[in-house]
Amino acid sequence: MNLPPTLPYRTLPQDRIGLNPERPPLSGDVQLGPVVLQISDLDASLRFYTQVIGLQVHDTDLAGHQIARLGTPDGQVLLELREKRGVHAAPHRGRLGLYHIAVLLPTRADLGRFIQNALSLGVHVGQSDHHFSEATYLKDPDGLSVEVYRDRPRDEWRVTEAGEIIGGGDPLDLTALKEAAGDAPWTGVPTGTTLGHLHLYVGDLDEAARFYHRGLGFPKTTWSLPTALFLGAGGYHHHLGLNTWAAGSPPSGDDDARLLTWDLVLPDQATVDRTAASLQAEGFEVTVTPQGILSTDPWGITVRLRTA
């Protein structure tokens, strides 16, 4: 891949990072999550998300259903699992919907300890240095992908003159990560861990931009790739990744392991209402519920807009 000439991220003022939508863009204080996943076997998923990913279980067997909520030691919920026996495992690039959820660890040392623990358990860990982040990739028992990563400081990011954030895909420096980990053992995700981003399989990038860029209001941050688009608020490299690598496949359905909903947590009710109106202006339906406002993209991916 031929990369364009780049500058240090801090060279450009904040208002020149990314491409804003026509309507007011989302601010950098948005949060993602929790995400709700439909899975086939709650016990198997709990073992993976606690022992491998390192999340803590906060609630189980909710309202008599096979449901569990997991998150960080201080009680933040990042993930909800809902069991539906008999659902099909997610085929590689075979369904539109979730590509991966991405768990963001606070430090490089945390990532180093995470990698050492996962490898000690015999888990296959995909790895990539994206230049703005160091990332690992794993599959849960239903074939749903999970990224666990840490961000590099923004002083190390690169942008073009046009304000496009440019990453890469080099191998991780495992030796440096091991050194950063030190002798401290992995004890699960620490407080401060968040859901850093979501990456989705969509059928068409232009139509996806209508929902996520013009509708939800996420600025485009990396837009020159032919089959992928990245969007992030507040100059972040991406809160959302969209790709067409499964284009032509059907959307995930009721009988599939899949993403059911994800939350976009906005700073105040005025922003929620403005974002809902923006989605409606683009022709997307919104549904008001006591828990927030729901809207669904063209491939059945549902977001809930709410305040903290």
C-alpha positions in Angstrom: 0.0 0.0 0.0 1.4 3.4 -1.0 0.9 5.8 1.9 0.6 9.6 1.3 3.0 12.0 2.8 2.2 12.6 6.5 2.8 15.1 9.3 2.8 14.7 13.0 -0.8 14.7 14.3 -0.1 17.8 16.5 1.1 19.8 13.5 -2.5 20.5 12.5 -5.1 22.4 14.7 -7.9 20.2 16.1 -10.4 21.7 13.7 -8.5 20.5 10.7 -8.4 16.8 11.8 -11.0 14.8 9.9 -14.0 15.7 7.7 -17.0 17.0 9.5 -20.6 16.2 8.4 -22.8 19.1 7.2 -24.7 19.1 10.5 -22.9 19.8 13.8 -20.5 16.9 14.5 -20.4 14.9 17.7 -18.0 16.1 20.3 -15.1 14.1 21.7 -16.8 13.3 25.0 -19.0 10.6 23.4 -18.8 7.1 24.9 -19.6 3.7 23.4 -21.3 0.8 25.1 -22.4 -1.4 26.5 -22.8 -3.7 23.5 -25.3 -6.5 23.5 -24.3 -9.8 21.9 -26.5 -12.8 21.1 -24.5 -16.0 21.8 -25.2 -19.7 21.9 -23.8 -20.8 25.2 -23.6 -18.4 28.2 -21.2 -20.6 30.2 -18.8 -20.9 27.3 -18.9 -17.2 26.6 -18.4 -16.3 30.2 -15.3 -18.4 30.4 -13.9 -16.6 27.4 -14.8 -13.1 28.4 -13.6 -13.5 32.0 -10.6 -15.8 31.7 -9.2 -14.6 28.3 -10.5 -11.0 27.8 -10.4 -10.3 31.6 -13.9 -8.7 32.1 -15.6 -9.1 35.5 -19.2 -10.4 35.8 -21.5 -7.9 37.4 -25.0 -9.5 36.9 -26.3 -12.9 35.7 -29.7 -14.6 35.2 -31.4 -11.3 34.7 -35.2 -11.5 35.0 -35.0 -15.3 34.7 -33.2 -15.2 31.4 -29.7 -16.4 30.5 -28.2 -13.0 30.4 -24.9 -11.7 31.9 -23.4 -8.2 32.1 -19.7 -7.8 32.3 -17.2 -4.9 32.6 -14.5 -3.3 34.7 -13.7 -3.6 38.5 -15.4 -0.3 39.3 -18.7 -1.5 37.9 -18.7 -0.1 34.4 -20.7 -2.4 32.1 -19.1 -2.9 28.7 -20.8 -6.0 27.4 -24.1 -7.8 27.8 -24.4 -11.4 26.7 -27.8 -12.9 25.9 -28.0 -16.7 25.3 -30.1 -18.1 22.5 -29.4 -21.8 22.2 -28.9 -23.1 18.7 -27.8 -19.9 17.0 -25.2 -20.3 14.3 -21.6 -19.3 14.8 -20.5 -16.2 12.9 -18.8 -17.2 9.6 -15.7 -15.3 8.6 -16.9 -12.4 6.4 -20.1 -14.3 5.9 -22.7 -11.9 7.6 -23.2 -8.2 7.6 -23.2 -6.7 11.1 -20.4 -7.0 13.7 -16.8 -7.3 12.6 -15.4 -6.8 16.1 -15.8 -5.0 19.4 -12.7 -3.3 20.7 -11.7 -3.2 24.3 -9.3 -0.3 25.0 -6.8 -0.9 27.8 -5.3 2.1 29.6 -1.6 1.4 29.2 1.0 -0.5 27.2 1.9 -2.5 30.3 -1.7 -3.7 30.5 -1.6 -4.9 26.9 1.7 -6.7 27.5 0.2 -8.5 30.4 -2.9 -9.3 28.5 -1.0 -10.9 25.6 1.2 -13.0 27.9 -1.9 -14.3 29.7 -3.8 -15.1 26.5 -0.8 -16.9 25.0 -0.3 -18.9 28.2 -3.9 -20.1 27.9 -3.1 -21.4 24.4 -5.4 -18.8 22.7 -4.6 -17.7 19.2 -3.9 -13.9 19.2 -3.8 -11.9 16.0 -1.5 -8.9 16.2 -1.0 -5.6 14.5 0.8 -2.3 15.1 -1.5 0.3 13.6 0.9 3.2 14.4 -1.9 5.0 16.3 -2.5 1.9 18.4 -1.1 -1.6 19.2 -3.8 -4.2 18.7 -4.6 -7.9 19.2 -7.5 -9.9 17.8 -9.3 -12.9 19.2 -12.4 -15.0 18.4 -15.0 -15.8 21.0 -16.7 -19.2 21.1 -19.3 -18.1 18.6 -16.7 -16.8 16.1 -17.4 -13.1 17.0 -14.2 -11.1 17.0 -12.8 -9.1 19.8 -9.9 -6.6 19.6 -8.0 -5.7 22.7 -5.7 -2.8 22.2 -3.9 0.3 23.6 -3.6 3.7 22.1 -0.3 5.3 21.3 -0.1 9.0 22.5 -1.4 11.4 19.9 2.0 12.9 19.6 2.9 9.6 17.8 0.0 9.7 15.3 0.4 10.8 11.7 -2.0 12.8 9.5 -2.0 14.2 5.9 -2.2 17.8 5.1 -5.9 17.2 4.5 -6.3 16.0 8.1 -6.7 12.3 7.4 -5.3 10.1 10.1 -3.0 7.5 8.6 -2.3 4.1 10.3 -0.5 1.0 9.3 -0.4 -2.8 9.8 3.1 -3.7 11.0 3.9 -6.6 13.4 3.8 -5.9 17.1 7.0 -5.5 19.0 6.3 -8.4 21.4 9.7 -8.0 23.1 8.9 -4.4 24.0 5.4 -5.3 25.2 6.8 -8.0 27.4 9.3 -5.5 28.9 6.5 -3.0 29.5 4.5 -5.7 31.2 7.2 -6.2 33.9 6.7 -8.9 36.5 3.2 -7.9 37.5 0.6 -10.7 36.7 -2.5 -10.2 34.6 -5.5 -9.9 36.9 -8.1 -8.9 34.3 -8.9 -5.6 32.8 -8.1 -2.6 35.1 -10.3 0.3 36.0 -10.2 2.7 33.2 -10.7 0.1 30.5 -13.4 1.2 28.0 -15.1 0.1 24.8 -12.8 2.0 22.4 -14.5 1.4 19.1 -16.8 -0.9 17.1 -16.0 -2.2 13.6 -18.9 -3.2 11.4 -19.4 -5.1 8.1 -21.7 -3.0 5.9 -23.0 -3.5 2.4 -22.1 -0.1 0.9 -19.7 2.7 2.2 -21.7 5.6 0.8 -24.9 4.3 2.4 -23.1 3.6 5.6 -21.8 7.2 5.6 -25.3 8.5 5.3 -26.2 6.8 8.6 -23.0 7.1 10.6 -21.5 10.3 9.3 -24.4 12.4 8.1 -27.0 10.9 10.5 -25.2 10.2 13.7 -22.7 13.0 13.2 -19.3 11.2 13.4 -16.5 13.0 11.4 -14.6 10.9 8.9 -11.1 10.4 10.0 -9.7 7.9 7.4 -11.6 8.0 4.1 -9.2 7.2 1.2 -9.3 3.4 1.6 -11.4 1.7 -1.2 -13.2 -0.8 1.0 -13.2 0.8 4.5 -14.1 4.0 6.2 -13.2 5.1 9.7 -15.0 7.7 11.8 -14.2 9.3 15.1 -15.3 12.3 17.3 -12.9 14.8 18.8 -10.0 13.8 16.6 -9.9 10.2 17.8 -8.6 7.8 15.2 -11.9 5.9 15.1 -14.9 5.2 17.3 -16.4 3.3 14.3 -14.8 1.3 11.6 -16.9 0.3 8.5 -15.9 -2.1 5.8 -17.4 -3.9 2.8 -15.3 -7.1 3.2 -18.5 -9.1 3.6 -20.5 -7.2 0.9 -23.0 -9.5 -0.8 -23.6 -11.6 2.4 -26.9 -11.4 4.2 -27.3 -9.4 7.4 -27.0 -11.3 10.6 -30.4 -12.6 11.6 -32.4 -14.0 14.6 -30.7 -17.4 14.3 -27.1 -16.0 14.2 -24.6 -15.1 16.9 -24.6 -11.4 16.4 -24.6 -7.8 17.7 -28.1 -7.0 18.9 -27.6 -3.3 20.0 -24.9 -0.9 21.0 -25.1 2.3 23.0 -23.9 5.7 21.9 -23.7 7.7 25.1 -24.0 11.5 24.5 -23.3 14.4 26.8 -26.8 15.7 27.3 -30.4 15.3 26.2 -30.2 18.2 23.7 -27.5 16.3 21.8 -29.6 13.1 21.9 -32.5 14.9 20.4 -30.4 16.7 17.8 -28.8 13.4 16.7 -32.2 11.7 16.5 -33.5 14.6 14.3 -30.4 14.3 12.1 -31.0 10.6 11.5 -34.6 11.4 10.6 -33.5 14.1 8.2 -31.5 11.4 6.4 -34.6 9.2 6.2 -33.9 6.8 9.1 -36.6 5.9 11.6 -36.1 6.5 15.3 -38.0 4.9 18.1 -38.3 6.5 21.5 -38.1 4.2 24.5 -37.7 4.7 28.2 -34.0 3.6 27.9 -33.2 5.8 25.0 -33.8 6.4 21.2 -33.3 3.5 18.9 -32.3 3.7 15.2 -31.2 0.9 12.8 -28.9 1.1 9.9 -29.6 -0.4 6.4 -28.1 -3.8 7.5 -30.0 -4.3 10.8 -27.4 -2.8 13.2 -29.2 -1.0 16.0 -27.8 1.9 18.0 -29.4 3.3 21.2 -28.8 7.0 21.8 -28.8 8.0 25.5 -27.2 10.2 28.1 -25.0 8.8 30.9 
